[in-house]
């Protein structure tokens, strides 16, 4: 148990000493006070696109719907 605890303590101490750069030095964001920072495009995009309102309808017989969509028998079949 003492070996496990000492190993964890030593690794935590070495990890803390290994970072020489402050987190602000390695982050990619820019300072808001920087005048050279570009302004991002804030164009509005419609998320629902061309929405068509639909009302509920009564169910229809499925057999007639299947027969209407089935290929017609004849010269082409």
Secondary structure, 3 states (H helix, E strand, C coil): CHHHHHHHHHHHHHHHHHCCCCHHHHCCCCCCCCCCCCCCCCCCCCCCCCCCCCCCCCCCCHHHHHHHHCCCCCCCC
